């Protein structure tokens, strides 16, 4: 019987990437205990890691190679946000004035994000990743989803600097300018955040697993997959009919975007539950996400030190509330 493929999928959510990042520090610690190996890291356990936006940055960091081993521990990965969050979401006064606070242009200059990604990923390429990947973005010129995969990167037309992959998947509209990245074959791609179509990339990861690991003699299905899907927390802002009935474009923009991303994410969760249940293996799919406490600012760019610590604590709390279920999943 073939060994099951173990998949990790991480949602988008800006600075809320601290939540799954912190949760995965506990997962890495458990894995070290399970395998009695102090050098064990996230990339050692999973056969494919998928991510959108902030989840895509995390995926790249877990899979980054140094001398044939994962470069970063889970603690070092979450520190990308804890230590550099205010660099990523930094607004110089001149930029704030020139853009009218993000009304006339993107809210943040990309320099802080790009410098952070260069510091962490250097000149590593997508093809250098240790394991298969699936990182989402959207091509605004070709009007189609773009998936960065490690195995496709063997083709120069699909190979990129890893820092550019991370930049593309996190190019959230209105927050950062569109990314324009170049493949090894000197082909340019104008890309934005994959969250516009797959903020929860778990179903994409499921499809990619079947595509990547199925063979002529063996077609992988849900029974052959263990899928861990991590959210970044959510805030359920509700609106009354009287409040929303006369909204125009300006007032609908942010609520509509939030509802769309949350709705797509919930739909993916529903679809995967049905797929695994229909295959008789509902316990092989584990989705971890929770409503944000009221004292946490849910905005994807709130980098106040107190909010960062609250997000970290929230990641700890999700782990504690699901510890036995996580342990069961990791031992399967």
LUMTIKOL-208673 format. One line per field, with one value per residue (C-alpha): residue in one letter; x, z, y. Coordinates in nm, 2 decimals, padded with zeros to 4 digits, always signed. Layout:
N
residuo: [A,...]
c1: [X,...]
c3: [Z,...]
c2: [Y,...]
//
This chain:
332
residuo: [X,X,X,X,X,X,X,X,X,X,X,X,X,X,X,X,X,X,X,X,X,X,X,X,X,X,X,X,X,X,X,X,X,X,X,X,X,X,X,X,X,X,X,X,X,X,X,X,X,X,X,X,X,X,X,X,X,X,X,X,X,X,X,X,X,X,X,X,X,X,X,X,X,X,X,X,X,X,X,X,X,X,X,X,X,X,X,X,X,X,X,X,X,X,X,X,X,X,X,X,X,X,X,X,X,X,X,X,X,X,X,X,X,X,X,X,X,X,X,X,X,X,X,X,X,X,X,X,X,X,X,X,X,X,X,X,X,X,X,X,X,X,X,X,X,X,X,X,X,X,X,X,X,X,X,X,X,X,X,X,X,X,X,X,X,X,X,X,X,X,X,X,X,X,X,X,X,X,X,X,X,X,X,X,X,X,X,X,X,X,X,X,X,X,X,X,X,X,X,X,X,X,X,X,X,X,X,X,X,X,X,X,X,X,X,X,X,X,X,X,X,X,X,X,X,X,X,X,X,X,X,X,X,X,X,X,X,X,X,X,X,X,X,X,X,X,X,X,X,X,X,X,X,X,X,X,X,X,X,X,X,X,X,X,X,X,X,X,X,X,X,X,X,X,X,X,X,X,X,X,X,X,X,X,X,X,X,X,X,X,X,X,X,X,X,X,X,X,X,X,X,X,X,X,X,X,X,X,X,X,X,X,X,X,X,X,X,X,X,X,X,X,X,X,X,X,X,X,X,X,X,X]
c1: [+00.00,+00.14,+00.23,-00.02,+00.08,+00.08,-00.02,-00.01,-00.22,-00.20,-00.45,-00.39,-00.44,-00.15,+00.00,-00.25,+00.00,+00.14,-00.15,-00.07,+00.30,+00.28,+00.06,+00.32,+00.59,+00.40,+00.35,+00.73,+00.79,+00.55,+00.71,+01.06,+00.91,+00.73,+01.03,+01.29,+01.48,+01.58,+01.66,+01.32,+01.14,+00.81,+00.94,+01.05,+00.70,+00.49,+00.51,+00.36,+00.31,+00.06,+00.00,-00.18,-00.04,+00.10,+00.05,+00.26,+00.54,+00.53,+00.53,+00.84,+01.02,+00.95,+01.07,+01.38,+01.69,+02.03,+02.29,+02.01,+01.81,+01.53,+01.70,+01.46,+01.29,+00.92,+01.02,+01.24,+00.97,+00.70,+00.96,+00.94,+00.62,+00.70,+01.03,+00.97,+00.59,+00.64,+00.89,+00.65,+00.35,+00.54,+00.40,+00.65,+00.48,+00.53,+00.37,+00.07,+00.02,+00.08,-00.17,-00.42,-00.38,-00.41,-00.71,-00.52,-00.25,-00.15,-00.15,+00.21,+00.52,+00.66,+01.02,+00.97,+00.81,+01.07,+01.37,+01.23,+01.18,+01.54,+01.68,+01.51,+01.52,+01.83,+01.88,+01.72,+01.50,+01.16,+01.33,+01.56,+01.27,+01.31,+00.96,+00.67,+00.49,+00.18,+00.18,-00.11,-00.12,-00.34,-00.21,-00.39,-00.26,-00.35,-00.66,-00.60,-00.48,-00.11,+00.03,+00.40,+00.50,+00.84,+00.83,+00.72,+01.02,+01.25,+01.13,+01.31,+00.98,+00.83,+01.13,+01.16,+01.35,+01.18,+01.16,+00.96,+00.72,+00.66,+00.62,+00.36,+00.15,+00.13,+00.05,-00.28,-00.48,-00.50,-00.23,+00.07,+00.13,+00.10,+00.41,+00.60,+00.83,+01.06,+01.11,+01.45,+01.34,+01.31,+00.93,+00.74,+00.43,+00.21,+00.07,-00.15,-00.24,-00.39,-00.64,-00.87,-00.96,-00.81,-00.75,-00.79,-00.57,-00.65,-00.86,-00.59,-00.34,-00.57,-00.59,-00.21,-00.14,-00.34,-00.17,+00.18,+00.18,-00.06,+00.10,-00.02,-00.07,-00.20,-00.45,-00.44,-00.76,-00.87,-00.81,-00.44,-00.40,-00.37,-00.45,-00.39,-00.55,-00.47,-00.66,-00.54,-00.84,-01.16,-01.38,-01.75,-01.86,-02.24,-02.45,-02.82,-03.05,-03.12,-02.75,-02.65,-02.95,-02.84,-02.46,-02.28,-01.94,-01.73,-01.91,-01.94,-01.58,-01.42,-01.72,-01.77,-01.41,-01.41,-01.73,-01.60,-01.28,-01.45,-01.72,-01.47,-01.27,-01.58,-01.68,-01.34,-01.37,-01.72,-01.61,-01.31,-01.52,-01.76,-01.48,-01.31,-01.64,-01.75,-01.42,-01.48,-01.18,-01.32,-01.04,-00.77,-00.88,-00.82,-00.91,-00.79,-00.93,-01.12,-01.30,-01.06,-01.11,-01.26,-00.94,-00.75,-00.75,-00.85,-00.71,-00.43,-00.19,-00.22,+00.13,+00.10,+00.33,+00.04,-00.16,+00.13,+00.16,-00.22,-00.20,+00.08,-00.12,-00.42,-00.21,-00.11,-00.47,-00.58,-00.31,-00.40,-00.77,-00.69,-00.38,-00.51,-00.66,-00.34,-00.14,-00.37,-00.33,+00.05,+00.07,-00.15]
c3: [+00.00,-00.11,+00.17,+00.20,+00.07,+00.34,+00.24,+00.41,+00.29,+00.43,+00.37,+00.29,+00.54,+00.55,+00.89,+01.03,+00.88,+01.23,+01.34,+01.12,+01.15,+01.53,+01.52,+01.31,+01.57,+01.79,+01.50,+01.44,+01.81,+01.81,+01.50,+01.67,+01.96,+01.74,+01.53,+01.82,+01.59,+01.71,+01.35,+01.21,+01.04,+00.87,+00.52,+00.64,+00.71,+00.43,+00.07,-00.08,+00.07,-00.07,+00.01,-00.09,-00.02,+00.33,+00.32,+00.00,+00.18,+00.46,+00.22,+00.04,+00.37,+00.50,+00.17,+00.12,+00.10,+00.25,+00.20,+00.12,+00.44,+00.53,+00.60,+00.86,+01.17,+01.22,+01.49,+01.24,+00.98,+01.20,+01.29,+00.94,+01.05,+01.42,+01.34,+00.99,+00.98,+01.03,+00.75,+00.51,+00.60,+00.62,+00.48,+00.44,+00.50,+00.14,+00.00,+00.24,+00.12,-00.25,-00.25,-00.02,+00.22,-00.05,-00.24,-00.55,-00.56,-00.37,+00.01,+00.06,-00.14,-00.22,-00.11,+00.24,+00.13,-00.14,+00.09,+00.35,+00.08,-00.05,+00.30,+00.36,+00.02,-00.14,-00.49,-00.44,-00.72,-00.73,-00.87,-00.56,-00.32,-00.13,-00.20,-00.44,-00.39,-00.51,-00.47,-00.61,-00.81,-01.08,-01.42,-01.50,-01.86,-01.96,-01.73,-01.56,-01.24,-01.22,-01.01,-00.91,-00.87,-00.80,-01.06,-01.34,-01.25,-01.42,-01.74,-01.75,-01.86,-01.52,-01.30,-01.10,-00.81,-00.50,-00.37,-00.69,-00.63,-00.28,-00.41,-00.67,-00.44,-00.18,-00.43,-00.27,-00.48,-00.32,-00.07,-00.30,-00.67,-00.92,-00.93,-01.26,-01.25,-01.50,-01.56,-01.63,-02.00,-01.98,-02.00,-01.80,-01.59,-01.43,-01.12,-00.82,-00.50,-00.55,-00.28,-00.53,-00.64,-00.39,-00.05,+00.09,-00.16,+00.00,-00.30,-00.54,-00.33,-00.34,-00.72,-00.75,-00.53,-00.76,-01.07,-00.93,-00.76,-00.97,-01.21,-01.51,-01.28,-00.97,-00.95,-00.62,-00.45,-00.11,+00.06,-00.03,+00.10,+00.45,+00.42,+00.69,+00.60,+00.82,+00.82,+00.95,+01.17,+01.06,+01.19,+01.12,+01.06,+01.00,+00.83,+00.86,+00.56,+00.66,+00.69,+00.35,+00.13,+00.00,-00.02,-00.33,-00.47,-00.20,+00.09,-00.08,-00.18,+00.14,+00.27,-00.07,-00.09,+00.27,+00.20,-00.13,+00.02,+00.33,+00.11,-00.12,+00.18,+00.34,+00.01,-00.03,+00.32,+00.25,-00.08,+00.08,+00.37,+00.12,-00.09,+00.21,+00.37,+00.04,+00.02,+00.37,+00.53,+00.69,+00.95,+00.68,+00.63,+00.91,+00.88,+01.16,+01.17,+01.43,+01.48,+01.60,+01.95,+01.97,+02.10,+01.78,+01.49,+01.19,+00.93,+00.73,+00.78,+01.15,+01.27,+01.61,+01.85,+02.08,+01.79,+01.67,+02.02,+02.03,+01.69,+01.82,+02.14,+01.92,+01.72,+02.05,+02.16,+01.84,+01.89,+02.26,+02.17,+01.90,+02.04,+02.05,+01.71,+01.57,+01.74,+01.60,+01.25,+01.26,+01.37,+01.09]
c2: [+00.00,+00.34,+00.59,+00.87,+01.21,+01.47,+01.82,+02.16,+02.45,+02.80,+03.08,+03.45,+03.72,+03.97,+04.02,+03.76,+03.51,+03.52,+03.29,+02.98,+03.07,+03.05,+02.74,+02.57,+02.63,+02.39,+02.15,+02.14,+02.08,+01.79,+01.64,+01.66,+01.46,+01.21,+01.13,+01.18,+01.42,+01.77,+01.87,+01.78,+02.07,+02.14,+02.06,+01.72,+01.61,+01.74,+01.62,+01.94,+02.29,+02.53,+02.90,+03.21,+03.56,+03.56,+03.18,+03.17,+03.36,+03.11,+02.81,+02.95,+03.00,+02.65,+02.49,+02.71,+02.49,+02.55,+02.27,+02.03,+02.09,+02.34,+02.67,+02.81,+02.67,+02.74,+03.00,+03.18,+03.18,+03.34,+03.60,+03.73,+03.90,+03.96,+04.13,+04.28,+04.35,+04.72,+04.73,+04.55,+04.77,+05.10,+05.43,+05.72,+06.06,+06.17,+05.86,+05.90,+06.26,+06.18,+05.89,+06.06,+05.77,+05.50,+05.65,+05.76,+05.49,+05.18,+05.22,+05.10,+05.14,+04.79,+04.87,+04.75,+04.42,+04.36,+04.43,+04.19,+03.92,+03.98,+03.95,+03.61,+03.45,+03.60,+03.47,+03.13,+03.01,+02.84,+02.53,+02.52,+02.44,+02.11,+01.98,+02.03,+02.36,+02.54,+02.92,+03.12,+03.45,+03.60,+03.71,+04.04,+04.04,+03.69,+03.70,+03.36,+03.20,+03.15,+02.87,+02.86,+02.50,+02.36,+02.08,+02.32,+02.54,+02.29,+02.48,+02.82,+02.98,+02.88,+02.94,+03.26,+03.41,+03.29,+03.65,+03.74,+03.45,+03.57,+03.93,+03.82,+03.61,+03.89,+04.18,+04.25,+04.50,+04.85,+04.76,+04.70,+04.78,+04.50,+04.29,+04.26,+03.96,+03.79,+03.42,+03.27,+03.27,+03.65,+03.64,+03.90,+03.84,+04.11,+03.94,+04.01,+03.84,+03.49,+03.57,+03.71,+03.36,+03.12,+03.28,+02.93,+02.73,+02.39,+02.27,+02.38,+02.19,+01.88,+01.90,+01.96,+01.66,+01.43,+01.58,+01.56,+01.22,+01.01,+00.77,+00.57,+00.28,+00.46,+00.74,+00.92,+01.01,+01.15,+00.82,+00.86,+01.21,+01.37,+01.74,+02.00,+02.34,+02.65,+02.98,+03.31,+03.39,+03.57,+03.85,+03.81,+04.17,+04.16,+04.42,+04.49,+04.54,+04.90,+04.97,+04.83,+04.88,+05.22,+05.16,+05.27,+05.17,+05.34,+05.18,+04.84,+04.80,+04.67,+04.47,+04.30,+04.20,+04.06,+03.87,+03.73,+03.61,+03.46,+03.30,+03.14,+03.01,+02.86,+02.70,+02.53,+02.40,+02.26,+02.10,+01.93,+01.80,+01.64,+01.49,+01.33,+01.22,+01.06,+00.87,+00.74,+00.92,+01.24,+01.23,+01.27,+01.64,+01.88,+02.25,+02.48,+02.83,+03.04,+03.37,+03.65,+03.78,+04.13,+04.27,+04.18,+04.42,+04.20,+04.43,+04.26,+04.56,+04.63,+04.60,+04.77,+04.57,+04.49,+04.35,+04.13,+03.98,+03.92,+03.74,+03.52,+03.44,+03.36,+03.11,+02.95,+02.93,+02.75,+02.50,+02.44,+02.40,+02.14,+01.98,+01.62,+01.65,+01.78,+01.51,+01.24,+01.39,+01.40,+01.04,+00.91]
//
